[in-house]
Amino acid sequence: MTQTVDRAALGAFLRARREALQPEDVGLRRGPRRRTRGLRREEVADLCGMSADYLARLERGHGPQPSQPMVAAIARGLRLTPDERDHLFLLCGYRATRQRLRGEHVSPGLMRVLDRLQDTPAQVMGSLGETLLQTPPAIALLGEQTHHTGPARSASYRWFTDPTARDRYHPDDHDYNSRVNVALLRAAAIREGPRSQATHLVASLLSESTEFTTLWQRQEVGLRWSDTKRFVHPEVGHLDLFCQHLYDPDQSQSLLVFTATPGTDSHEKLALLNVLGVDTFPSG
């Protein structure tokens, strides 16, 4: 349901949250000549993926109603708590979408950790394998994964319906990865109930993937991802990486951090990906 935008209250809230943020809160360095209280508009606009002019108009109470994806981007950029994010949606005139989008909002704690990992492959994942945020090295390693829509937002769904989803994973690991994806979806569907997004995702895969259906009938539970990951990158080749998980139980999200043993070939290749960036590589 869409209501009228409270532009004055919205502007005051955005301005207050921007001024409350410090450069260190978002992984920026505090320069010696900084006089602005909090962050500059240009800095927040960059974090939110909008223009500084658009943010200025919103703060002055003259801007148009932000779209729901833009509101979510603003909430992430300003490192809002879930309650603050819900308040922002209300100010922007959206009342029926707050609970549905709550699981997509990355907590300020995970955001602060991710801000300090910009030179490391790391990404925040939702409960059904949705990639919510990625660092630039993670995009270089795995491809851009945040642009998907609908069921394809789930990495598990793409694993069984999009052949390219497996391209960067070692072929010898594909069978086990398939079994883990099925087991985790089974656990999510039981945990969240018959009307949940997880259950709808299972139903879609049962109708679209013979492999998923076969594995679903095996009734396997309790499988977990391995801490070691073997990747096959189109430019740098084979990498053996460790994957550390940091969980946020309140948000049902996890932060994945990929590292390599110093002195190994994989460590050198990971450093090379950092230098080359993402422009050279196609998305997975």
C-alpha positions as CSV (number, residue, x, y, z in Angstrom):
1,M,0.0,0.0,0.0
2,T,1.3,3.4,-1.0
3,Q,0.6,6.5,1.1
4,T,1.6,10.2,0.8
5,V,5.2,10.9,1.3
6,D,6.0,13.0,4.4
7,R,8.6,15.1,2.7
8,A,9.5,17.4,5.6
9,A,9.9,14.5,8.0
10,L,11.8,12.4,5.4
11,G,14.2,15.3,4.7
12,A,14.9,15.8,8.4
13,F,15.4,12.1,9.0
14,L,17.8,11.7,6.1
15,R,19.8,14.7,7.1
16,A,20.0,13.6,10.8
17,R,21.2,10.1,9.9
18,R,23.8,11.5,7.4
19,E,25.2,13.9,10.0
20,A,25.3,11.1,12.6
21,L,27.5,8.8,10.4
22,Q,31.2,9.2,10.7
23,P,33.7,8.3,7.9
24,E,35.1,5.5,10.0
25,D,31.5,4.0,10.1
26,V,31.5,3.3,6.4
27,G,35.2,2.5,5.8
28,L,36.3,5.9,4.7
29,R,39.3,7.8,5.9
30,R,38.9,11.1,7.8
31,G,40.9,13.8,6.1
32,P,42.7,16.5,8.0
33,R,40.5,19.3,6.5
34,R,37.1,17.7,7.1
35,R,34.7,20.2,8.5
36,T,31.4,18.6,7.6
37,R,29.4,17.2,10.6
38,G,29.1,13.6,9.7
39,L,29.3,12.5,6.1
40,R,29.1,14.7,3.0
41,R,26.2,14.4,0.7
42,E,28.5,13.1,-2.1
43,E,29.7,10.3,0.2
44,V,26.3,9.2,1.2
45,A,25.0,9.4,-2.4
46,D,27.8,7.2,-3.5
47,L,27.0,4.6,-0.8
48,C,23.3,4.7,-1.9
49,G,23.9,4.6,-5.6
50,M,22.2,7.9,-6.3
51,S,23.3,11.4,-7.4
52,A,24.2,14.0,-4.7
53,D,21.6,16.3,-6.3
54,Y,18.8,13.8,-5.8
55,L,19.8,13.3,-2.1
56,A,19.9,17.1,-1.7
57,R,16.4,17.4,-3.0
58,L,15.2,14.7,-0.7
59,E,16.8,16.3,2.3
60,R,15.2,19.7,1.4
61,G,11.8,18.1,1.1
62,H,11.5,18.7,-2.7
63,G,12.3,15.3,-4.2
64,P,10.0,12.8,-5.8
65,Q,8.9,9.7,-4.0
66,P,11.8,7.2,-4.0
67,S,11.0,3.8,-5.4
68,Q,11.0,0.8,-3.0
69,P,14.4,-0.4,-4.3
70,M,15.8,3.1,-3.8
71,V,14.5,3.2,-0.2
72,A,16.2,-0.1,0.5
73,A,19.4,1.3,-1.0
74,I,19.2,4.4,1.1
75,A,18.7,2.3,4.2
76,R,21.8,0.2,3.4
77,G,23.9,3.3,2.5
78,L,22.9,5.1,5.8
79,R,23.6,1.9,7.8
80,L,20.1,2.0,9.3
81,T,18.9,-0.5,11.9
82,P,15.8,-2.6,11.0
83,D,13.6,-0.3,13.0
84,E,15.1,2.8,11.3
85,R,14.7,1.1,7.9
86,D,11.0,0.4,8.6
87,H,10.6,4.1,9.7
88,L,12.1,5.2,6.4
89,F,9.7,3.1,4.4
90,L,6.8,4.7,6.3
91,L,8.1,8.2,5.7
92,C,8.4,7.3,2.0
93,G,4.8,6.2,1.9
94,Y,5.2,2.4,1.9
95,R,3.3,0.4,4.5
96,A,2.7,-3.1,3.1
97,T,6.3,-4.0,2.2
98,R,8.2,-3.5,5.4
99,Q,8.0,-7.0,6.7
100,R,8.6,-8.6,3.3
101,L,11.7,-6.6,2.8
102,R,13.1,-6.9,6.3
103,G,15.1,-10.0,5.5
104,E,16.8,-8.2,2.6
105,H,18.1,-5.4,4.8
106,V,21.7,-5.9,5.9
107,S,22.3,-5.1,9.5
108,P,24.6,-2.2,10.4
109,G,27.0,-4.6,12.2
110,L,27.5,-6.7,9.0
111,M,27.8,-3.6,7.0
112,R,30.6,-2.3,9.2
113,V,32.5,-5.5,8.9
114,L,32.0,-5.5,5.1
115,D,33.2,-1.9,4.9
116,R,36.6,-3.0,6.3
117,L,36.9,-5.9,3.8
118,Q,37.0,-4.0,0.6
119,D,40.3,-5.6,-0.5
120,T,39.0,-9.1,0.3
121,P,36.4,-11.3,-1.5
122,A,33.4,-11.1,0.9
123,Q,29.6,-11.0,0.5
124,V,26.4,-10.9,2.6
125,M,24.0,-13.7,1.9
126,G,20.3,-14.0,2.7
127,S,18.6,-17.1,4.2
128,L,17.8,-18.6,0.7
129,G,21.2,-17.9,-0.9
130,E,20.4,-14.4,-2.0
131,T,23.5,-12.3,-2.5
132,L,22.7,-9.0,-0.9
133,L,26.1,-7.2,-1.1
134,Q,29.5,-8.0,-2.5
135,T,32.9,-6.4,-2.3
136,P,34.7,-5.6,-5.6
137,P,37.1,-8.6,-5.1
138,A,34.0,-10.9,-4.6
139,I,32.6,-9.7,-7.9
140,A,35.9,-10.4,-9.6
141,L,36.0,-13.9,-8.1
142,L,32.4,-14.9,-8.5
143,G,30.8,-12.5,-10.9
144,E,28.1,-9.9,-10.1
145,Q,25.3,-11.7,-8.2
146,T,23.1,-8.9,-6.8
147,H,21.3,-8.0,-10.0
148,H,19.1,-11.1,-10.2
149,T,15.3,-10.8,-9.7
150,G,12.5,-13.3,-8.9
151,P,13.4,-16.9,-7.9
152,A,16.8,-16.4,-9.6
153,R,17.9,-14.2,-6.7
154,S,18.5,-17.5,-4.9
155,A,21.8,-19.1,-5.7
156,S,20.2,-22.5,-5.1
157,Y,17.6,-21.8,-7.7
158,R,20.2,-20.7,-10.2
159,W,22.4,-23.8,-9.5
160,F,19.6,-26.1,-10.8
161,T,18.2,-23.8,-13.6
162,D,21.1,-21.9,-15.0
163,P,24.1,-23.9,-16.4
164,T,26.4,-20.9,-16.1
165,A,25.9,-20.8,-12.3
166,R,28.3,-23.7,-11.9
167,D,31.0,-22.4,-14.2
168,R,33.3,-21.0,-11.5
169,Y,33.1,-24.1,-9.2
170,H,35.4,-27.1,-9.7
171,P,33.5,-29.9,-11.6
172,D,34.4,-32.5,-9.0
173,D,32.4,-30.5,-6.4
174,H,29.2,-30.1,-8.4
175,D,27.5,-33.3,-7.2
176,Y,28.1,-32.5,-3.5
177,N,27.1,-28.9,-3.9
178,S,23.8,-30.0,-5.5
179,R,23.1,-32.2,-2.5
180,V,23.9,-29.4,0.0
181,N,21.6,-27.0,-1.9
182,V,18.7,-29.4,-1.7
183,A,19.3,-30.2,2.0
184,L,19.5,-26.5,3.0
185,L,16.3,-25.7,1.0
186,R,14.5,-28.6,2.8
187,A,15.6,-27.3,6.2
188,A,14.4,-23.8,5.2
189,A,11.0,-25.0,4.0
190,I,10.4,-26.9,7.2
191,R,11.6,-24.1,9.3
192,E,9.6,-21.3,7.6
193,G,6.4,-23.2,6.8
194,P,4.1,-24.2,3.9
195,R,3.4,-20.6,2.8
196,S,7.0,-19.4,2.9
197,Q,9.2,-18.2,0.1
198,A,11.4,-21.3,0.7
199,T,8.4,-23.6,0.1
200,H,7.5,-21.8,-3.1
201,L,11.1,-22.1,-4.3
202,V,11.1,-25.8,-3.7
203,A,7.9,-26.1,-5.7
204,S,9.4,-24.2,-8.6
205,L,12.5,-26.4,-8.6
206,L,10.5,-29.6,-8.4
207,S,8.7,-28.5,-11.6
208,E,11.7,-27.3,-13.4
209,S,14.7,-29.5,-12.5
210,T,14.9,-33.3,-12.8
211,E,18.2,-33.3,-10.9
212,F,16.6,-31.4,-8.0
213,T,13.6,-33.7,-8.0
214,T,15.8,-36.8,-7.8
215,L,17.8,-35.4,-4.9
216,W,14.7,-34.1,-3.1
217,Q,13.4,-37.7,-3.0
218,R,16.5,-38.9,-1.2
219,Q,15.4,-37.0,1.9
220,E,18.9,-36.0,2.9
221,V,19.3,-33.6,5.8
222,G,22.1,-32.0,7.8
223,L,24.5,-31.5,4.9
224,R,26.8,-28.4,5.3
225,W,29.0,-26.5,3.0
226,S,32.7,-27.3,3.2
227,D,35.0,-24.7,4.6
228,T,37.3,-25.2,1.6
229,K,36.2,-24.0,-1.8
230,R,37.7,-24.9,-5.2
231,F,37.1,-22.3,-7.9
232,V,37.8,-22.3,-11.6
233,H,38.2,-18.7,-12.7
234,P,38.1,-17.8,-16.4
235,E,41.2,-15.6,-16.2
236,V,43.4,-16.8,-13.3
237,G,42.4,-20.5,-13.3
238,H,42.2,-22.8,-10.3
239,L,42.0,-21.4,-6.8
240,D,41.7,-23.2,-3.4
241,L,40.2,-20.9,-0.9
242,F,38.9,-21.0,2.7
243,C,35.4,-19.7,3.4
244,Q,34.7,-18.2,6.8
245,H,31.1,-17.6,7.9
246,L,29.9,-14.8,10.2
247,Y,26.2,-15.3,11.1
248,D,23.6,-12.7,12.1
249,P,20.8,-14.8,13.6
250,D,18.4,-11.9,14.0
251,Q,18.5,-11.1,10.3
252,S,19.0,-14.8,9.1
253,Q,22.0,-13.6,7.1
254,S,25.6,-14.6,6.8
255,L,28.8,-12.9,5.8
256,L,31.1,-15.1,3.7
257,V,34.8,-14.2,3.6
258,F,37.2,-16.0,1.1
259,T,40.9,-16.2,1.9
260,A,43.9,-18.2,0.7
261,T,46.9,-19.5,2.5
262,P,49.8,-17.1,2.2
263,G,52.6,-18.2,-0.1
264,T,50.4,-20.5,-2.1
265,D,49.6,-20.2,-5.8
266,S,46.0,-19.4,-4.9
267,H,47.1,-16.5,-2.7
268,E,49.0,-15.0,-5.6
269,K,46.0,-15.4,-7.9
270,L,43.7,-13.8,-5.4
271,A,46.0,-10.9,-5.2
272,L,46.1,-10.7,-9.0
273,L,42.3,-10.5,-9.0
274,N,42.5,-7.6,-6.6
275,V,44.8,-5.7,-8.9
276,L,42.9,-6.4,-12.1
277,G,39.4,-5.7,-10.7
278,V,36.1,-6.7,-12.3
279,D,36.2,-4.9,-15.6
280,T,38.0,-7.7,-17.4
281,F,35.8,-10.5,-16.3
282,P,32.3,-11.5,-17.5
283,S,29.7,-12.1,-14.8
284,G,29.0,-15.7,-13.8
